Amino acid sequence: MAVLTGSKTMKKTVTIKENRIFRRLYSKGRSAVTPFLVLYCRPNNLGHNRLGVTVSTKLGCAVVRNRARRRLREVFRLAQPELKQGYDVVLVARSRAVNGPYQKLTGAFYRACGQVGLAKENRT
């Protein structure tokens, strides 16, 4: 029977949970708006990125909100190698993030990252 080592498992994204950090990002962070999401970011001086996801109850029931959260976390996780490190990022889901095409959600995320200067310049 094979045992999975730590190198085979997927790396977990470091999350933001404290309300004060969310409030600081909303007030002092840079923001970008797309039809799918709103992105806020601010340097955190930690050397790695942290993610916070916000979904309003207006989007739907808990199942719908959790689906939007999972989609946004996955887009962020896959984009990590192409992002500058050392930032706090908050993603606010909009209605299209729930049922919109995944490729368009990913494109909207990269556009927002480019607007706030989070994407690496040498992206190919």
Backbone as a printed PyTorch tensor [residue, N CA C, xyz], in Angstrom:
tensor([[[  0.8300,  -1.1760,   0.0000],
         [  0.0000,   0.0000,   0.0000],
         [  0.8790,   1.2440,   0.0000]],

        [[  0.6270,   2.1320,  -0.9340],
         [  1.4400,   3.3350,  -1.0730],
         [  0.9760,   4.4180,  -0.1030]],

        [[  1.9450,   5.1220,   0.4380],
         [  1.6440,   6.2160,   1.3600],
         [  2.0360,   7.5190,   0.6840]],

        [[  1.1070,   8.4710,   0.6850],
         [  1.4070,   9.7680,   0.0880],
         [  2.2860,  10.5790,   1.0160]],

        [[  3.3350,  11.1500,   0.4450],
         [  4.1980,  12.0190,   1.2360],
         [  3.7220,  13.4510,   1.0970]],

        [[  4.3260,  14.3480,   1.8410],
         [  3.9400,  15.7520,   1.8140],
         [  4.1360,  16.3990,   0.4550]],

        [[  5.0810,  15.9020,  -0.3450],
         [  5.3420,  16.5120,  -1.6450],
         [  4.2670,  16.1690,  -2.6760]],

        [[  3.5030,  15.1200,  -2.4450],
         [  2.4810,  14.7080,  -3.3990],
         [  1.1360,  15.4050,  -3.1650]],

        [[  0.9420,  15.9590,  -1.9910],
         [ -0.3440,  16.5830,  -1.6900],
         [ -0.3830,  18.0050,  -2.2280]],

        [[ -1.5930,  18.4910,  -2.4210],
         [ -1.7940,  19.8200,  -2.9430],
         [ -1.5320,  20.8460,  -1.8370]],

        [[ -0.8390,  21.9300,  -2.1800],
         [ -0.5320,  22.9640,  -1.2090],
         [ -1.7940,  23.7610,  -0.8820]],

        [[ -2.0480,  23.9460,   0.3860],
         [ -3.2360,  24.6780,   0.8140],
         [ -2.9540,  26.1770,   0.7830]],

        [[ -3.9090,  26.9340,   0.2810],
         [ -3.7720,  28.3790,   0.2260],
         [ -3.9300,  28.9600,   1.6260]],

        [[ -3.0810,  29.9150,   1.9630],
         [ -3.1770,  30.5820,   3.2530],
         [ -4.3280,  31.5770,   3.1730]],

        [[ -5.2510,  31.5000,   4.1240],
         [ -6.4590,  32.3110,   4.0440],
         [ -6.4420,  33.4460,   5.0630]],

        [[ -7.2190,  34.4820,   4.7530],
         [ -7.4280,  35.6040,   5.6570],
         [ -8.7660,  35.3630,   6.3470]],

        [[ -8.7680,  35.4530,   7.6660],
         [ -9.9990,  35.2070,   8.4170],
         [-10.4040,  36.4090,   9.2810]],

        [[ -9.4520,  37.2810,   9.6240],
         [ -9.7360,  38.3640,  10.5640],
         [-10.4590,  39.5160,   9.8690]],

        [[-11.5120,  40.0100,  10.5010],
         [-12.3190,  41.0900,   9.9590],
         [-11.5030,  42.3700,   9.8010]],

        [[-10.5730,  42.6330,  10.7200],
         [ -9.7800,  43.8650,  10.6390],
         [ -8.9110,  43.8930,   9.3940]],

        [[ -8.4290,  42.7490,   8.9480],
         [ -7.6140,  42.6960,   7.7330],
         [ -8.4900,  42.9550,   6.5140]],

        [[ -9.6960,  42.3990,   6.5000],
         [-10.6280,  42.6830,   5.4090],
         [-10.9230,  44.1780,   5.3490]],

        [[-11.2240,  44.7850,   6.4900],
         [-11.5500,  46.2170,   6.5160],
         [-10.3760,  47.0620,   6.0490]],

        [[ -9.1520,  46.6920,   6.4590],
         [ -7.9670,  47.4520,   6.0400],
         [ -7.7790,  47.3470,   4.5270]],

        [[ -8.0090,  46.1660,   3.9650],
         [ -7.8880,  46.0010,   2.5170],
         [ -8.9340,  46.8160,   1.7730]],

        [[-10.1640,  46.8290,   2.2750],
         [-11.2150,  47.6000,   1.6240],
         [-10.8960,  49.0960,   1.6420]],

        [[-10.3380,  49.5850,   2.7380],
         [-10.1110,  51.0230,   2.8530],
         [ -8.7870,  51.4800,   2.2390]],

        [[ -7.7250,  50.6930,   2.3880],
         [ -6.3990,  51.1470,   1.9560],
         [ -5.8050,  50.3630,   0.7990]],

        [[ -6.4380,  49.2820,   0.3770],
         [ -5.8890,  48.4590,  -0.6950],
         [ -6.2400,  48.9910,  -2.0680]],

        [[ -5.5320,  48.5070,  -3.0690],
         [ -5.8570,  48.8280,  -4.4580],
         [ -6.9660,  47.8970,  -4.9100]],

        [[ -7.8410,  48.3750,  -5.8030],
         [ -8.9610,  47.5460,  -6.2210],
         [ -9.1190,  47.5610,  -7.7310]],

        [[ -9.7160,  46.5000,  -8.2440],
         [-10.0540,  46.3680,  -9.6640],
         [-11.4150,  45.6910,  -9.7450]],

        [[-12.2530,  46.1830, -10.6540],
         [-13.6170,  45.6780, -10.7810],
         [-13.7990,  45.0340, -12.1420]],

        [[-14.3630,  43.8320, -12.1600],
         [-14.7350,  43.1370, -13.3910],
         [-16.1760,  42.6620, -13.2260]],

        [[-16.8210,  42.2200, -14.3010],
         [-18.1950,  41.6970, -14.1560],
         [-18.2820,  40.4380, -13.2910]],

        [[-17.1680,  39.7380, -13.0920],
         [-17.1710,  38.4840, -12.3430],
         [-16.7710,  38.6600, -10.8860]],

        [[-15.8990,  39.6250, -10.6130],
         [-15.3630,  39.7610,  -9.2670],
         [-14.8170,  41.1620,  -9.0370]],

        [[-14.6020,  41.4720,  -7.7740],
         [-13.8740,  42.6790,  -7.3750],
         [-12.6540,  42.1930,  -6.6140]],

        [[-11.4810,  42.7090,  -6.9610],
         [-10.2310,  42.2780,  -6.3430],
         [ -9.6430,  43.4450,  -5.5690]],

        [[ -9.2740,  43.1920,  -4.3240],
         [ -8.5570,  44.1550,  -3.4930],
         [ -7.2160,  43.5310,  -3.1370]],

        [[ -6.1370,  44.3190,  -3.1880],
         [ -4.8450,  43.7760,  -2.7650],
         [ -4.0250,  44.8490,  -2.0770]],

        [[ -3.1090,  44.3700,  -1.2210],
         [ -2.2390,  45.2510,  -0.4540],
         [ -1.0310,  44.4330,  -0.0100]],

        [[  0.1780,  45.0220,  -0.0130],
         [  1.3490,  44.2710,   0.4600],
         [  1.1960,  43.8550,   1.9240]],

        [[  1.7200,  42.6640,   2.2540],
         [  1.5930,  42.1700,   3.6260],
         [  2.9350,  41.9170,   4.3150]],

        [[  4.0670,  42.0500,   3.6020],
         [  5.4090,  41.8760,   4.1710],
         [  5.6310,  40.4930,   4.7870]],

        [[  4.9500,  39.4700,   4.2670],
         [  5.1100,  38.1120,   4.7820],
         [  5.8980,  37.2130,   3.8310]],

        [[  6.0440,  37.6120,   2.5850],
         [  6.7560,  36.7790,   1.6270],
         [  5.8840,  35.7820,   0.8970]],

        [[  4.6120,  35.6780,   1.2680],
         [  3.6800,  34.7930,   0.5600],
         [  2.3250,  35.4870,   0.4900]],

        [[  1.4990,  35.0390,  -0.4360],
         [  0.1800,  35.6280,  -0.6090],
         [ -0.8310,  34.9730,   0.3220]],

        [[ -1.7990,  35.7850,   0.7550],
         [ -2.9240,  35.2740,   1.5350],
         [ -4.2020,  35.6510,   0.7970]],

        [[ -5.2090,  34.8020,   0.8970],
         [ -6.4540,  35.0100,   0.1680],
         [ -7.6370,  35.0700,   1.1140]],

        [[ -8.5190,  36.0250,   0.8440],
         [ -9.8090,  36.1020,   1.5090],
         [-10.8850,  36.1560,   0.4380]],

        [[-11.9810,  35.4600,   0.6340],
         [-13.0630,  35.4310,  -0.3470],
         [-14.3460,  35.8610,   0.3510]],

        [[-15.0710,  36.7770,  -0.2840],
         [-16.3310,  37.2620,   0.2530],
         [-17.4290,  37.0240,  -0.7680]],

        [[-18.5500,  36.4590,  -0.3100],
         [-19.6970,  36.2260,  -1.1750],
         [-20.9390,  36.7060,  -0.4280]],

        [[-21.6960,  37.5850,  -1.0420],
         [-22.8940,  38.1460,  -0.4220],
         [-24.0270,  37.1260,  -0.4110]],

        [[-24.8950,  37.2570,   0.5840],
         [-26.0660,  36.3860,   0.6450],
         [-27.0470,  36.7030,  -0.4840]],

        [[-26.8810,  37.8420,  -1.1350],
         [-27.7460,  38.1960,  -2.2670],
         [-27.5450,  37.2620,  -3.4610]],

        [[-26.3840,  36.5920,  -3.5140],
         [-26.0980,  35.7130,  -4.6530],
         [-26.9160,  34.4310,  -4.6180]],

        [[-27.3440,  34.0090,  -3.4540],
         [-28.1390,  32.7860,  -3.3900],
         [-27.9730,  32.0750,  -2.0650]],

        [[-28.4260,  30.8220,  -2.0620],
         [-28.3520,  30.0210,  -0.8430],
         [-26.9120,  29.5870,  -0.5810]],

        [[-26.7000,  28.8750,   0.5140],
         [-25.3590,  28.4780,   0.9260],
         [-24.6610,  27.6320,  -0.1300]],

        [[-25.3960,  26.7930,  -0.8190],
         [-24.8030,  25.9420,  -1.8530],
         [-24.2130,  26.7980,  -2.9720]],

        [[-24.9650,  27.7970,  -3.3980],
         [-24.5150,  28.6870,  -4.4740],
         [-23.3160,  29.5120,  -4.0140]],

        [[-23.3730,  30.0380,  -2.7980],
         [-22.2650,  30.8590,  -2.2810],
         [-20.9930,  30.0300,  -2.1380]],

        [[-21.1210,  28.8080,  -1.6370],
         [-19.9440,  27.9540,  -1.4910],
         [-19.3620,  27.5740,  -2.8420]],

        [[-20.2000,  27.4030,  -3.8510],
         [-19.7030,  27.1070,  -5.2000],
         [-18.8890,  28.2810,  -5.7280]],

        [[-19.3800,  29.4860,  -5.5240],
         [-18.6420,  30.6790,  -5.9500],
         [-17.3080,  30.7640,  -5.2150]],

        [[-17.3010,  30.4830,  -3.9100],
         [-16.0490,  30.4990,  -3.1370],
         [-15.0450,  29.4810,  -3.6720]],

        [[-15.5130,  28.2740,  -3.9300],
         [-14.6140,  27.2280,  -4.4440],
         [-14.0260,  27.6200,  -5.7760]],

        [[-14.8400,  28.1890,  -6.6680],
         [-14.3520,  28.5940,  -7.9920],
         [-13.2830,  29.6850,  -7.8640]],

        [[-13.5130,  30.6750,  -7.0130],
         [-12.5490,  31.7640,  -6.8550],
         [-11.2560,  31.2700,  -6.2030]],

        [[-11.3720,  30.3930,  -5.2130],
         [-10.1590,  29.8490,  -4.5870],
         [ -9.3260,  29.0570,  -5.5910]],

        [[ -9.9850,  28.3050,  -6.4600],
         [ -9.2630,  27.5040,  -7.4460],
         [ -8.5730,  28.3940,  -8.4780]],

        [[ -9.2290,  29.4400,  -8.9260],
         [ -8.6010,  30.3710,  -9.8700],
         [ -7.3580,  30.9800,  -9.2320]],

        [[ -7.4600,  31.3930,  -7.9740],
         [ -6.3220,  31.9730,  -7.2650],
         [ -5.1990,  30.9540,  -7.0980]],

        [[ -5.5500,  29.7300,  -6.7250],
         [ -4.5340,  28.6920,  -6.5000],
         [ -3.7440,  28.3970,  -7.7660]],

        [[ -4.4460,  28.2840,  -8.8970],
         [ -3.7650,  27.9860, -10.1510],
         [ -2.9440,  29.1710, -10.6610]],

        [[ -3.2990,  30.3740, -10.2600],
         [ -2.5860,  31.5670, -10.7300],
         [ -1.3810,  31.9090,  -9.8660]],

        [[ -1.2010,  31.2630,  -8.7380],
         [ -0.1260,  31.6110,  -7.8050],
         [  1.2580,  31.7450,  -8.4430]],

        [[  1.6960,  30.8310,  -9.3220],
         [  3.0450,  30.9750,  -9.8920],
         [  3.2120,  32.2460, -10.7310]],

        [[  2.1260,  32.8090, -11.2330],
         [  2.2050,  33.9800, -12.0930],
         [  1.9350,  35.2780, -11.3460]],

        [[  1.8040,  35.2160, -10.0210],
         [  1.5300,  36.4010,  -9.2240],
         [  2.7490,  36.7940,  -8.4040]],

        [[  2.8780,  38.0920,  -8.1460],
         [  3.9030,  38.5620,  -7.2260],
         [  3.5630,  38.0490,  -5.8410]],

        [[  4.5860,  37.7830,  -5.0420],
         [  4.3730,  37.2410,  -3.7000],
         [  4.4450,  38.3550,  -2.6580]],

        [[  3.8120,  38.1290,  -1.5140],
         [  3.8430,  39.0840,  -0.4230],
         [  2.6570,  40.0290,  -0.4100]],

        [[  1.4860,  39.5540,  -0.8440],
         [  0.2920,  40.3980,  -0.8930],
         [ -0.8750,  39.7090,  -0.1980]],

        [[ -1.7420,  40.5440,   0.3890],
         [ -3.0430,  40.0800,   0.8420],
         [ -4.0220,  40.3650,  -0.2850]],

        [[ -4.8270,  39.3770,  -0.6390],
         [ -5.7800,  39.5140,  -1.7310],
         [ -7.1670,  39.1500,  -1.2180]],

        [[ -8.1460,  40.0170,  -1.4940],
         [ -9.5350,  39.7150,  -1.1800],
         [-10.3100,  39.7200,  -2.4840]],

        [[-11.0510,  38.6400,  -2.7320],
         [-11.9030,  38.5300,  -3.9080],
         [-13.3530,  38.5980,  -3.4500]],

        [[-14.0970,  39.5150,  -4.0470],
         [-15.5180,  39.6450,  -3.7590],
         [-16.2680,  39.1130,  -4.9710]],

        [[-17.0420,  38.0560,  -4.7710],
         [-17.7560,  37.4230,  -5.8830],
         [-18.9280,  38.2910,  -6.3170]],

        [[-19.1340,  38.3610,  -7.6190],
         [-20.3130,  38.9910,  -8.1770],
         [-21.1710,  37.8880,  -8.7960]],

        [[-22.3580,  38.2290,  -9.2650],
         [-23.3200,  37.2050,  -9.6840],
         [-22.7970,  36.3090, -10.8040]],

        [[-22.0020,  36.8360, -11.7150],
         [-21.4950,  36.0090, -12.8200],
         [-20.4570,  34.9850, -12.3700]],

        [[-19.8620,  35.1730, -11.2090],
         [-18.8600,  34.2240, -10.7140],
         [-19.4830,  32.8690, -10.3980]],

        [[-20.7950,  32.8390, -10.1960],
         [-21.4600,  31.5920,  -9.8190],
         [-21.6370,  30.6760, -11.0220]],

        [[-22.2360,  31.1880, -12.1030],
         [-22.5680,  30.3350, -13.2430],
         [-21.8470,  30.6990, -14.5300]],

        [[-21.0110,  31.7220, -14.5000],
         [-20.3100,  32.1260, -15.7160],
         [-19.2890,  31.0970, -16.1420]],

        [[-18.8630,  31.1380, -17.4070],
         [-17.8450,  30.1940, -17.8930],
         [-16.5360,  30.3440, -17.1120]],

        [[-15.9340,  29.2130, -16.7850],
         [-14.7170,  29.2120, -15.9770],
         [-13.5770,  29.9710, -16.6620]],

        [[-13.4500,  29.8370, -17.9850],
         [-12.3850,  30.5280, -18.7100],
         [-12.5460,  32.0400, -18.6140]],

        [[-13.7770,  32.5230, -18.6690],
         [-14.0040,  33.9670, -18.5510],
         [-13.7340,  34.4460, -17.1270]],

        [[-14.0490,  33.6180, -16.1450],
         [-13.7350,  33.9550, -14.7540],
         [-12.2240,  34.0730, -14.5690]],

        [[-11.4890,  33.1220, -15.1340],
         [-10.0310,  33.1580, -15.0460],
         [ -9.4800,  34.3910, -15.7530]],

        [[ -9.9940,  34.6970, -16.9430],
         [ -9.5520,  35.8810, -17.6710],
         [ -9.8350,  37.1600, -16.9050]],

        [[-10.9900,  37.2360, -16.2630],
         [-11.3380,  38.4110, -15.4660],
         [-10.3910,  38.5550, -14.2780]],

        [[-10.0210,  37.4340, -13.6650],
         [ -9.0810,  37.4780, -12.5410],
         [ -7.7250,  38.0190, -12.9900]],

        [[ -7.2060,  37.5160, -14.1170],
         [ -5.9030,  37.9810, -14.6050],
         [ -5.9530,  39.4590, -15.0050]],

        [[ -7.0730,  39.8980, -15.6050],
         [ -7.2150,  41.3230, -15.9440],
         [ -7.1720,  42.1800, -14.6910]],

        [[ -7.8890,  41.7540, -13.6610],
         [ -7.9130,  42.4980, -12.4070],
         [ -6.5250,  42.5320, -11.7640]],

        [[ -5.8080,  41.4070, -11.8200],
         [ -4.4490,  41.3710, -11.2700],
         [ -3.5330,  42.3330, -12.0180]],

        [[ -3.6840,  42.4060, -13.3210],
         [ -2.8890,  43.3440, -14.1100],
         [ -3.2050,  44.7830, -13.7640]],

        [[ -4.4650,  45.0920, -13.4900],
         [ -4.8590,  46.4640, -13.1670],
         [ -4.2770,  46.9390, -11.8470]],

        [[ -4.1690,  46.0600, -10.8690],
         [ -3.6530,  46.4700,  -9.5610],
         [ -2.1600,  46.2060,  -9.4040]],

        [[ -1.5070,  45.6580, -10.4420],
         [ -0.0730,  45.4210, -10.3960],
         [  0.3160,  44.1730,  -9.6400]],

        [[ -0.5540,  43.1960,  -9.5830],
         [ -0.2730,  41.9560,  -8.8710],
         [  0.3750,  40.9020,  -9.7620]],

        [[  0.1370,  41.0010, -11.0790],
         [  0.6990,  40.0190, -12.0140],
         [  2.1680,  40.3180, -12.2600]],

        [[  2.9390,  39.2560, -12.4480],
         [  4.3470,  39.4360, -12.8050],
         [  4.4380,  40.0210, -14.2000]],

        [[  5.4240,  40.8870, -14.4220],
         [  5.5660,  41.5580, -15.7100],
         [  5.9890,  40.6150, -16.8320]],

        [[  6.8010,  39.5960, -16.5040],
         [  7.3470,  38.7140, -17.5300],
         [  6.4220,  37.5310, -17.8280]],

        [[  5.1260,  37.7310, -17.7520],
         [  4.1530,  36.6630, -18.0370],
         [  4.1330,  36.3810, -19.5230]],

        [[  4.2580,  35.0910, -19.8900],
         [  4.2690,  34.7130, -21.3030],
         [  3.0230,  33.9700, -21.6770]]])
